[in-house]
Amino acid sequence: MKNIFIKPIFLSILSLGILSSCVNDNDYAIPKTLDKVYFSEDFPYTEISTGDNLDFEGWTNFAEAGSKLWTEGQFKEDGYIQFNPYKSNDASNIGWAITPAIDLNGSSSYYLSFSSASNFVNNKDNRLEVYVSSNYDGSNVLAATWTKLSARVADKDSNPEKSYTYVPSGEVNLSTYAGKTVHIAFRAIGNSSTLTGLFQVDKVIVYSLN
C-alpha cells in the first residue's frame, strides 16, 4: 500500500525545505516558527506507477465530468500527480484529487502549501482549483460543501505554453477550520478539444505555526 506521511516536528522542517528547493526565495518564505506537520504527501517516485490512475492510500480520485482521472507520474526521481484531458474524447473533463482526512486539532493556526505546474494551457477556462471541506464523507464528493481556497496555482500566465515550471502556492490559511477534520481537493478543468492543457500537483503539506 502507498503511504500517507504524517511527520513529526523534526521532519517537518525538512519537508518545507524540499518544498522550496525549486523556487526562488522571493516566491516562498519558509516559516521559521513551524510547530507541527498534520499531513504531508510528496508522492515518492519509488511508489509511483507512471501513467496509472492515482491510488495512494486514502486519496479520492473522482471524475465529475468525462472519463479522465488523475494519474501518477515522475520525472528525474520526483513523483507527482497529473490531470491531462488530452485525447479524452470528452466535451468536458473535470477531475478531483482529494486528500485523506486531516485532523486539525492541537493548534489554532493551520496552513496549506503545495506546488503545481502546467503545460499547454492557453485558456483561463483550462484551470486548476483548490478547495477545502469539513463535511466530505470520503465518498460522496458532490454532496459535500467545498470552499474554494485562495492559492497560487499554475495557469496560462505563470506557466507559458510548453512549460512545466512549478509554482509555489504560498501559505494558504486554514485556521478557520481549527478543531475540525478536513479534506483538501485539487479540481482540474479541461476538455479534449480546446482546453487540453495538463496540470501537475506535488509536495502537499498541512502544518501549524507556533
C-alpha positions in Angstrom: 0.0 0.0 0.0 1.1 3.5 -0.6 1.7 5.6 2.5 0.3 8.7 3.9 3.1 10.6 5.6 2.4 12.2 8.9 5.7 13.7 10.0 6.8 14.9 13.5 8.4 18.2 14.1 12.0 17.2 13.4 11.0 16.1 9.8 8.6 19.0 9.1 11.4 21.5 8.5 12.9 19.0 6.0 9.6 18.8 4.3 9.3 22.5 3.8 12.9 22.6 2.7 12.1 20.2 -0.1 9.0 22.3 -1.0 11.1 25.4 -1.5 14.0 23.7 -3.3 12.8 24.5 -6.9 11.5 28.1 -6.3 13.1 31.4 -5.7 13.4 32.7 -2.1 11.3 35.7 -3.1 8.5 33.4 -4.2 8.1 31.4 -1.0 9.3 32.1 2.6 9.8 29.0 4.7 8.0 29.5 8.1 10.6 30.0 10.9 8.2 29.0 13.7 6.8 25.8 12.3 5.1 23.8 15.1 3.8 20.5 13.6 3.0 18.8 10.3 -0.5 17.3 10.2 -0.3 16.0 6.7 2.4 15.7 4.0 2.5 13.9 0.7 5.3 14.4 -1.8 4.4 11.3 -4.0 7.7 9.5 -3.7 8.9 8.3 -7.1 9.6 4.8 -5.6 5.8 4.4 -5.0 4.7 5.9 -8.3 3.4 3.8 -11.2 3.7 6.2 -14.1 0.5 6.6 -16.1 -1.6 4.6 -13.6 -4.6 6.3 -12.0 -3.9 7.9 -8.7 -4.5 5.3 -6.0 -2.4 6.5 -3.0 -3.9 5.3 0.3 -6.8 7.4 1.5 -6.9 9.7 -1.6 -10.1 10.1 -3.7 -9.8 10.1 -7.5 -13.1 11.3 -8.9 -14.3 12.3 -12.4 -17.1 14.9 -12.1 -17.4 15.1 -15.9 -15.9 13.0 -18.6 -13.8 9.9 -18.3 -10.4 11.2 -17.2 -9.0 10.7 -13.8 -5.8 12.0 -12.1 -2.8 9.8 -12.8 0.7 9.3 -11.3 3.9 10.4 -12.9 7.6 11.0 -12.2 10.5 13.0 -13.7 14.1 12.8 -12.6 13.2 10.8 -9.4 10.5 13.3 -8.4 6.9 12.0 -8.2 3.7 14.0 -8.8 0.1 13.6 -9.7 -1.3 14.8 -13.0 -4.6 15.6 -14.8 -4.5 15.6 -18.6 -7.7 15.8 -20.7 -5.8 15.5 -24.0 -7.4 12.8 -26.3 -10.2 12.1 -23.8 -12.8 12.5 -26.5 -15.0 14.2 -23.9 -16.7 17.6 -24.3 -15.9 18.3 -20.7 -13.4 16.9 -18.2 -13.4 17.7 -14.5 -11.3 15.7 -12.2 -10.9 15.8 -8.4 -7.9 14.6 -6.4 -8.8 14.7 -2.7 -6.5 14.1 0.2 -7.3 11.7 3.1 -8.9 13.2 6.2 -6.7 15.7 8.0 -7.4 16.2 11.7 -6.8 19.9 12.7 -6.7 19.5 16.4 -3.9 20.7 18.7 -3.3 24.3 17.4 -5.1 27.4 16.4 -3.1 28.3 13.2 -3.1 26.0 10.2 -1.7 26.4 6.7 -1.6 24.5 3.4 1.2 24.6 1.0 1.8 22.7 -2.3 3.4 23.1 -5.7 1.7 23.0 -9.1 2.8 23.0 -12.7 1.0 23.1 -16.1 1.7 22.5 -19.8 -0.1 23.5 -23.0 -2.5 25.7 -21.0 -3.6 28.8 -23.1 -7.1 29.5 -21.8 -8.3 30.7 -18.4 -11.1 28.1 -18.6 -8.5 25.3 -18.6 -7.6 25.6 -14.9 -6.7 24.1 -11.6 -8.7 25.0 -8.4 -8.1 24.1 -4.8 -10.9 23.5 -2.2 -11.4 22.5 1.4 -14.3 20.7 3.0 -15.1 19.8 6.6 -18.1 17.6 5.8 -16.8 15.4 3.0 -17.7 11.8 4.0 -14.9 10.2 1.9 -17.1 9.0 -1.0 -19.8 11.4 -2.0 -17.8 14.2 -3.5 -20.6 16.4 -4.9 -22.7 16.1 -1.8 -20.0 17.8 0.4 -19.7 21.6 0.9 -16.5 22.7 -0.7 -14.9 26.2 -0.2 -12.5 27.5 -2.8 -9.1 28.5 -1.4 -7.1 31.5 -2.4 -3.8 29.9 -3.5 -1.3 30.5 -6.3 -1.7 27.8 -8.9 -0.1 27.1 -12.3 -2.0 28.7 -15.1 -1.5 30.2 -18.6 0.3 33.2 -17.1 2.6 31.6 -14.6 3.3 28.7 -17.0 3.8 29.7 -20.6 2.8 27.1 -23.1 5.2 24.1 -23.1 6.5 24.9 -19.6 6.5 22.6 -16.6 7.6 25.3 -14.2 6.4 24.6 -10.6 4.6 27.4 -8.9 4.6 27.5 -5.0 1.1 28.1 -3.6 2.3 30.2 -0.7 0.8 29.8 2.8 -2.9 29.1 2.4 -4.6 29.9 5.8 -6.8 27.1 7.1 -7.1 28.5 10.6 -10.9 28.9 10.4 -11.0 25.1 10.3 -9.2 24.6 13.6 -10.7 21.8 15.7 -12.2 20.1 12.6 -11.3 17.3 10.2 -10.9 18.5 6.7 -10.1 17.2 3.2 -8.2 19.3 0.6 -9.3 18.9 -3.1 -7.4 19.7 -6.3 -10.0 20.2 -9.1 -8.8 20.4 -12.7 -11.0 21.5 -15.6 -10.4 20.9 -19.3 -11.7 19.0 -22.4 -10.4 17.1 -25.4 -10.7 19.9 -27.9 -9.9 23.5 -26.8 -8.9 23.0 -23.2 -6.2 20.3 -23.5 -3.6 21.6 -21.0 -2.5 19.4 -18.2 -1.8 20.1 -14.5 0.6 18.6 -12.0 0.5 18.7 -8.2 3.3 17.9 -5.8 4.6 18.4 -2.2 1.3 18.9 -0.4 1.7 19.8 3.3 -0.6 21.0 6.1 1.1 22.4 9.1 0.6 24.7 12.1 2.8 27.5 13.4 3.7 28.4 16.9 
